[in-house]
Amino acid sequence: MANVGALRLVASATVTCALVITAAGCTPLAGPGSAPTPSGSGAPGTTSTPVVSSATPTPSPSPTPQDVELTLLAGGDVLTHTPVNDSATGPDGIDYSPLLAGIDPWVERADLALCHLEVPVAPPGTQPSGYPVFRAPQEIVRDLGEQGWDGCSTASNHSADSGFDGIAATLDALDDAGMGHVGTARDERESLEPQLYELRREGRTVTIAHLAAAYGLNGLEPPAGPWSVDLIDAGRIVEQARAARAAGADLVVVSLHDGTEYVTEPTEHQRKTVRALARSRQVDLVIGHHAHVPQPLTRLRGGPGGDGMWVAYGLGNLLSNQGKECCVAASAVGLLLVADVVQPPDGPARVTDARWAATTVDRAAGHRLRATRDALAHPEEGQLGTAELKQRLRIARTAAGTAADEQRQPPEGKAGKAPTVVRRD
């Protein structure tokens, strides 16, 4: 039986091989008593080569270009009052991270996060101080950077509080933290250039230029000449924005330190300045500071391409010791500005929408910064009662107005690769 089975196996293999011999170059198995057959067609002196397909592989289709979608976040005034510094001071030194942690998810999920450092850093050899002449501990810059802020505007009415040494110390600290800065300068060349941020997305690079200026310096002059602090001049800002675009910027953002302290309504000077920027069609977004209370968000006619220009007249305070005990109740309230940026594959980048989120400082809990909605959801984590938190949310909503919607949760998803901060060395 074994021999018969073997013969049947050989016969079967021979027939099968004969069917595919041309296509596969198979060699028939030799049967009992047969002579070996040379590989090939079986004809004497010939050798076959396996057939190879000459069809060209179909290339994979190129991926369809996608829109670049970015989230820009901006926060209110950072004011290191002495009680704030005391809350940040512990056995191991000064650390503002626990104070700032309440908005960690908001900062982490932004593609570009811009803060407003209203106060200068204490120059080497000097002690930190609070109001009325500010000198901030350098740790505030370190901890803002560690939280995820990519850069700060630095032009404010307090920019000259510590003279030129304070300006230099502030910008040195921001450089050391890997952060961008604009609004004050260490030399004239630095003052002429915007701060640029490059964001690589969808195989393309989106470049965002940041400019900043303040209304004045509490009666002081720029300590090293006009170039050391940018003061508001709408015509000059427009020319800076135009130059930034000519140099390759896809988007131009302007921070303005202006208005009347503790007043929600924008001043005529604020309105006149932002109208000029909107009419120029060179500026995409305006971020306002100084009033220490929230001010309205609105979309003006004009802007690049005539598509409109969003302005947040004032974001109030991000971190401070202010509140109804010293100032007005609204000074304990801030806004986060959340702006959507879209760049289609074949078109320019545009700010397509803007929203706001309320923040507040829980002074009794050690100056803990909270997103107000989150604080309302978890009042047990702080010292502010539900009624007080609801009142602070109403203040934010009334001030922000109806042109922009409220953003109740941090932006969805995770931010892409961190932007490149273009140094102006």
C-alpha positions as CSV (number, residue, x, y, z in Angstrom):
1,M,0.0,0.0,0.0
2,A,2.8,2.4,0.7
3,N,4.3,1.9,-2.8
4,V,0.8,2.4,-4.5
5,G,0.3,5.5,-2.4
6,A,3.6,6.8,-3.4
7,L,3.0,6.3,-7.0
8,R,-0.4,8.0,-6.8
9,L,1.3,10.9,-5.1
10,V,3.9,11.2,-7.8
11,A,1.3,11.0,-10.5
12,S,-0.8,13.6,-8.9
13,A,2.2,15.9,-8.5
14,T,3.3,15.3,-12.1
15,V,-0.1,16.3,-13.4
16,T,-0.4,19.4,-11.2
17,C,3.1,20.5,-12.1
18,A,2.4,20.1,-15.8
19,L,-0.5,22.4,-15.4
20,V,1.6,25.1,-13.8
21,I,5.0,24.4,-15.2
22,T,5.1,27.4,-17.6
23,A,3.8,29.9,-15.0
24,A,5.8,28.7,-12.1
25,G,8.9,26.9,-13.5
26,C,8.1,23.8,-11.5
27,T,10.1,20.5,-12.2
28,P,8.1,17.3,-12.4
29,L,9.0,14.6,-9.9
30,A,10.8,11.6,-11.3
31,G,8.9,8.3,-11.3
32,P,10.3,4.9,-10.5
33,G,12.8,3.8,-13.1
34,S,12.7,7.1,-15.0
35,A,15.7,9.2,-15.8
36,P,16.0,12.6,-14.4
37,T,14.5,15.3,-16.6
38,P,16.4,18.6,-17.0
39,S,14.7,21.6,-15.7
40,G,12.9,23.4,-18.5
41,S,10.3,22.7,-21.1
42,G,11.5,19.1,-21.7
43,A,12.9,19.9,-25.1
44,P,16.6,18.9,-25.5
45,G,19.0,21.7,-24.9
46,T,16.4,24.3,-23.8
47,T,16.0,26.0,-20.4
48,S,12.9,27.9,-19.3
49,T,12.9,31.0,-17.1
50,P,10.1,31.7,-14.7
51,V,7.7,34.3,-16.1
52,V,7.9,37.7,-14.3
53,S,5.0,40.1,-14.5
54,S,5.8,43.3,-16.3
55,A,2.9,45.2,-14.8
56,T,3.9,48.4,-13.0
57,P,2.6,48.6,-9.4
58,T,-0.1,51.2,-8.8
59,P,1.3,54.0,-6.7
60,S,-0.5,54.9,-3.5
61,P,-2.6,58.1,-3.9
62,S,-1.1,61.3,-2.3
63,P,-2.9,62.2,0.9
64,T,-5.5,65.0,0.5
65,P,-4.1,68.3,2.0
66,Q,-5.9,69.1,5.2
67,D,-6.8,72.4,6.9
68,V,-4.4,73.4,9.7
69,E,-6.5,74.0,12.8
70,L,-5.0,75.8,15.8
71,T,-6.2,77.0,19.2
72,L,-4.7,80.2,20.6
73,L,-5.2,80.9,24.3
74,A,-4.6,84.3,26.0
75,G,-4.8,85.2,29.7
76,G,-5.2,88.3,31.7
77,D,-2.9,90.4,33.8
78,V,-0.2,88.6,35.9
79,L,0.4,90.8,39.0
80,T,2.7,89.6,41.7
81,H,1.3,91.5,44.7
82,T,3.1,90.8,47.9
83,P,0.4,88.6,49.3
84,V,0.5,86.5,46.1
85,N,4.3,86.1,46.6
86,D,3.7,85.1,50.2
87,S,1.2,82.4,49.1
88,A,3.8,81.1,46.7
89,T,6.6,81.0,49.3
90,G,7.3,77.8,51.2
91,P,10.1,76.0,53.0
92,D,11.8,75.1,49.7
93,G,11.5,78.6,48.2
94,I,9.1,80.3,45.8
95,D,6.8,78.2,43.6
96,Y,3.8,79.6,41.8
97,S,2.8,76.3,40.2
98,P,0.3,75.4,42.9
99,L,-1.4,78.8,42.5
100,L,-1.6,78.4,38.7
101,A,-2.5,74.7,38.5
102,G,-6.3,75.3,38.3
103,I,-6.0,76.1,34.7
104,D,-3.4,73.5,33.7
105,P,-5.7,71.7,31.2
106,W,-6.5,75.0,29.4
107,V,-2.9,75.9,28.8
108,E,-1.8,72.4,28.0
109,R,-4.3,72.0,25.2
110,A,-3.6,75.3,23.5
111,D,-1.4,75.2,20.4
112,L,-0.2,78.7,21.3
113,A,-0.6,80.2,24.8
114,L,0.2,83.9,25.4
115,C,0.3,85.5,28.8
116,H,0.6,89.1,29.9
117,L,3.4,89.7,32.4
118,E,2.4,93.2,33.6
119,V,5.3,93.5,36.1
120,P,9.0,93.5,35.6
121,V,11.3,90.9,37.1
122,A,13.5,92.1,40.0
123,P,17.0,92.9,38.6
124,P,20.0,91.1,40.1
125,G,20.9,92.4,43.5
126,T,17.4,93.8,44.3
127,Q,14.6,92.4,46.4
128,P,11.1,91.6,45.0
129,S,8.4,94.1,45.8
130,G,4.7,94.6,45.1
131,Y,2.5,97.5,44.5
132,P,3.0,100.4,43.8
133,V,6.5,99.7,42.4
134,F,6.7,96.1,41.2
135,R,9.7,93.8,41.1
136,A,8.6,90.3,40.6
137,P,10.5,87.2,41.7
138,Q,12.0,85.5,38.7
139,E,10.2,82.3,39.7
140,I,7.0,83.6,38.2
141,V,8.5,83.4,34.7
142,R,9.9,79.9,35.3
143,D,6.5,78.7,36.5
144,L,4.5,80.2,33.7
145,G,6.8,78.5,31.3
146,E,6.6,75.2,33.0
147,Q,2.8,75.4,32.9
148,G,2.9,75.7,29.2
149,W,2.7,79.4,28.3
150,D,4.7,80.0,25.1
151,G,5.3,83.7,25.5
152,C,4.2,86.9,27.2
153,S,3.5,90.5,26.2
154,T,5.5,92.8,28.5
155,A,4.4,96.3,27.6
156,S,2.4,97.8,30.5
157,N,2.2,100.9,32.7
158,H,4.6,99.1,35.1
159,S,7.2,98.3,32.5
160,A,9.6,101.0,33.8
161,D,9.0,100.3,37.6
162,S,12.6,98.9,37.9
163,G,14.2,101.0,35.2
164,F,16.1,99.5,32.2
165,D,17.6,96.9,34.5
166,G,14.1,95.6,35.2
167,I,13.3,95.4,31.5
168,A,16.5,93.5,30.8
169,A,16.0,91.1,33.8
170,T,12.5,90.3,32.6
171,L,13.5,89.5,29.1
172,D,16.5,87.5,30.2
173,A,14.2,85.4,32.4
174,L,11.8,84.8,29.6
175,D,14.7,83.8,27.3
176,D,16.0,81.4,30.0
177,A,12.5,79.8,30.2
178,G,12.4,79.4,26.5
179,M,9.5,81.8,26.2
180,G,8.8,84.6,23.7
181,H,8.3,88.2,24.6
182,V,7.3,91.5,23.0
183,G,6.5,95.0,24.1
184,T,9.8,95.9,25.8
185,A,13.3,95.6,24.4
186,R,17.0,95.5,25.4
187,D,18.1,97.3,22.3
188,E,16.6,99.2,19.3
189,R,17.0,96.3,16.9
190,E,15.0,94.0,19.2
191,S,12.2,96.6,19.5
192,L,11.8,96.7,15.7
193,E,11.0,93.0,15.3
194,P,7.8,91.2,16.4
195,Q,8.0,88.0,18.4
196,L,7.4,85.1,15.9
197,Y,6.1,81.7,16.7
198,E,6.3,78.9,14.2
199,L,3.8,76.0,14.4
200,R,4.4,72.9,12.2
201,R,1.1,71.2,11.3
202,E,-0.1,69.0,8.4
203,G,3.3,69.3,6.7
204,R,3.1,73.1,6.7
205,T,4.5,75.9,9.0
206,V,2.1,78.6,10.3
207,T,4.0,81.6,11.5
208,I,2.2,83.9,14.0
209,A,3.6,87.4,14.8
210,H,3.0,89.0,18.2
211,L,3.2,92.7,18.8
212,A,2.4,94.7,22.0
213,A,2.2,98.3,23.3
214,A,1.0,100.2,26.3
215,Y,-0.8,103.5,26.8
216,G,1.9,104.9,29.1
217,L,4.2,104.4,32.1
218,N,2.5,106.0,35.1
219,G,4.2,109.4,34.2
220,L,7.6,107.9,33.6
221,E,9.5,107.9,30.3
222,P,10.9,104.8,28.6
223,P,14.1,104.2,30.6
224,A,16.5,103.8,27.7
225,G,14.8,105.8,25.0
226,P,11.5,105.3,23.0
227,W,12.6,101.8,21.8
228,S,12.8,100.3,25.3
229,V,9.0,100.3,25.8
230,D,6.4,100.2,23.0
231,L,3.8,102.9,23.5
232,I,0.5,102.8,21.6
233,D,0.7,104.4,18.2
234,A,-1.8,102.9,15.9
235,G,0.0,103.9,12.7
236,R,3.3,102.4,14.0
237,I,1.6,99.2,14.9
238,V,0.0,98.9,11.5
239,E,3.4,99.4,9.8
240,Q,4.9,96.7,12.1
241,A,2.1,94.3,11.2
242,R,2.5,95.0,7.5
243,A,6.2,94.4,7.8
244,A,5.6,91.2,9.6
245,R,3.3,89.9,6.9
246,A,5.8,91.0,4.2
247,A,8.5,88.9,6.1
248,G,6.3,85.8,6.0
249,A,3.9,86.0,9.0
250,D,0.6,84.2,8.4
251,L,-1.2,85.8,11.3
252,V,-0.6,89.0,13.4
253,V,-1.8,89.3,17.0
254,V,-1.6,92.6,18.9
255,S,-1.7,93.0,22.7
256,L,-2.7,96.4,23.9
257,H,-2.4,97.6,27.5
258,D,-5.0,100.3,27.6
259,G,-8.3,101.5,29.2
260,T,-9.5,102.7,32.6
261,E,-8.8,100.6,35.7
262,Y,-11.9,98.9,37.2
263,V,-14.2,100.0,34.4
264,T,-15.8,97.4,32.2
265,E,-16.7,99.8,29.3
266,P,-13.8,100.4,26.9
267,T,-12.6,103.9,26.6
268,E,-12.8,105.9,23.4
269,H,-9.0,105.6,23.1
270,Q,-9.3,101.8,23.1
271,R,-12.1,101.8,20.5
272,K,-10.3,104.3,18.2
273,T,-7.1,102.3,18.3
274,V,-8.7,98.9,17.5
275,R,-10.8,100.4,14.8
276,A,-7.6,101.7,13.1
277,L,-6.1,98.3,13.4
278,A,-9.2,96.6,11.9
279,R,-9.4,99.1,9.0
280,S,-5.7,98.5,8.1
281,R,-6.6,94.8,7.3
282,Q,-3.2,93.9,8.7
283,V,-4.1,92.6,12.2
284,D,-6.0,89.4,12.9
285,L,-6.7,89.6,16.6
286,V,-6.4,92.1,19.5
287,I,-5.9,91.1,23.1
288,G,-6.6,93.8,25.7
289,H,-5.2,94.3,29.2
290,H,-4.9,96.8,32.1
291,A,-8.4,97.5,33.3
292,H,-8.1,94.6,35.9
293,V,-11.8,93.7,35.2
294,P,-13.2,91.8,32.2
295,Q,-14.2,93.9,29.2
296,P,-16.3,92.9,26.1
297,L,-15.3,90.7,23.2
298,T,-16.5,91.7,19.8
299,R,-15.8,91.3,16.1
300,L,-15.1,94.5,14.1
301,R,-15.4,95.0,10.4
302,G,-12.2,95.0,8.4
303,G,-9.4,92.7,9.3
304,P,-7.3,90.7,6.8
305,G,-9.3,90.0,3.6
306,G,-12.2,92.0,5.0
307,D,-13.2,88.9,7.0
308,G,-13.5,90.8,10.4
309,M,-11.2,91.2,13.3
310,W,-11.8,89.8,16.8
311,V,-10.9,92.0,19.8
312,A,-11.0,91.2,23.5
313,Y,-10.9,94.7,25.0
314,G,-9.8,93.4,28.4
315,L,-9.2,90.0,29.9
316,G,-9.1,91.2,33.5
317,N,-6.7,89.7,36.0
318,L,-5.2,86.2,35.7
319,L,-3.3,86.2,39.0
320,S,-3.4,89.0,41.5
321,N,-4.5,89.9,45.0
322,Q,-7.3,92.2,43.9
323,G,-10.9,91.8,44.8
324,K,-13.8,93.8,46.3
325,E,-11.8,94.3,49.5
326,C,-9.4,96.6,47.8
327,C,-10.9,97.5,44.5
328,V,-14.1,96.2,42.9
329,A,-15.6,92.7,42.9
330,A,-14.9,92.3,39.2
331,S,-11.1,92.5,39.8
332,A,-11.3,89.0,41.2
333,V,-12.6,87.8,37.8
334,G,-10.7,87.1,34.6
335,L,-11.2,85.8,31.2
336,L,-9.4,83.3,29.1
337,L,-9.6,84.1,25.4
338,V,-9.9,81.0,23.2
339,A,-9.4,81.7,19.5
340,D,-9.7,79.3,16.6
341,V,-7.2,79.7,13.7
342,V,-7.7,77.9,10.4
343,Q,-5.4,77.8,7.5
344,P,-6.8,75.9,4.4
345,P,-4.3,74.2,2.0
346,D,-4.8,76.9,-0.6
347,G,-5.6,80.0,1.4
348,P,-4.4,82.3,4.2
349,A,-4.7,81.7,7.9
350,R,-7.7,83.3,9.6
351,V,-9.1,83.7,13.1
352,T,-12.5,82.0,12.5
353,D,-14.0,82.3,16.0
354,A,-13.3,83.5,19.5
355,R,-14.8,82.5,22.8
356,W,-14.2,83.2,26.5
357,A,-13.9,81.2,29.7
358,A,-14.2,82.7,33.2
359,T,-11.4,82.4,35.8
360,T,-11.2,83.6,39.4
361,V,-8.6,83.8,42.2
362,D,-9.5,82.1,45.5
363,R,-7.5,84.4,47.8
364,A,-8.6,82.6,51.0
365,A,-7.3,79.3,49.6
366,G,-3.8,80.8,49.1
367,H,-4.5,82.7,45.8
368,R,-5.5,79.6,43.9
369,L,-6.4,80.4,40.3
370,R,-9.5,78.4,39.2
371,A,-11.6,78.1,36.0
372,T,-14.9,79.3,37.4
373,R,-17.0,76.5,35.9
374,D,-14.6,73.9,37.4
375,A,-14.8,75.7,40.8
376,L,-18.6,75.6,40.7
377,A,-18.4,71.8,39.9
378,H,-16.0,71.2,42.8
379,P,-16.6,73.9,45.4
380,E,-15.2,71.6,48.1
381,E,-11.7,72.1,46.6
382,G,-11.6,75.8,47.6
383,Q,-12.8,78.4,50.0
384,L,-15.3,80.1,47.7
385,G,-19.0,79.3,48.2
386,T,-21.3,78.4,45.4
387,A,-23.2,81.7,45.6
388,E,-20.0,83.7,45.3
389,L,-18.8,81.7,42.4
390,K,-22.1,82.1,40.6
391,Q,-21.8,85.8,41.1
392,R,-18.3,85.9,39.7
393,L,-19.5,83.9,36.7
394,R,-22.3,86.4,36.1
395,I,-19.8,89.3,36.2
396,A,-17.7,87.5,33.5
397,R,-20.7,86.8,31.3
398,T,-22.1,90.3,31.6
399,A,-18.7,91.9,30.8
400,A,-17.9,89.6,27.9
401,G,-21.1,90.4,26.1
402,T,-23.0,88.4,23.5
403,A,-20.8,88.6,20.5
404,A,-18.7,85.6,21.6
405,D,-19.9,82.4,23.2
406,E,-18.7,81.0,26.5
407,Q,-16.3,78.0,26.4
408,R,-17.2,75.9,29.3
409,Q,-14.6,73.2,29.0
410,P,-10.9,73.2,28.0
411,P,-10.3,72.8,24.3
412,E,-10.8,69.2,23.2
413,G,-7.9,66.9,22.3
414,K,-4.2,67.6,22.8
415,A,-2.1,70.4,21.3
416,G,0.3,69.5,18.6
417,K,4.1,69.9,18.8
418,A,5.1,73.0,20.8
419,P,5.7,76.1,18.7
420,T,9.2,77.2,17.9
421,V,9.9,80.5,19.6
422,V,12.0,82.5,17.1
423,R,14.8,84.2,18.9
424,R,15.8,87.7,18.1
425,D,19.5,87.4,18.9
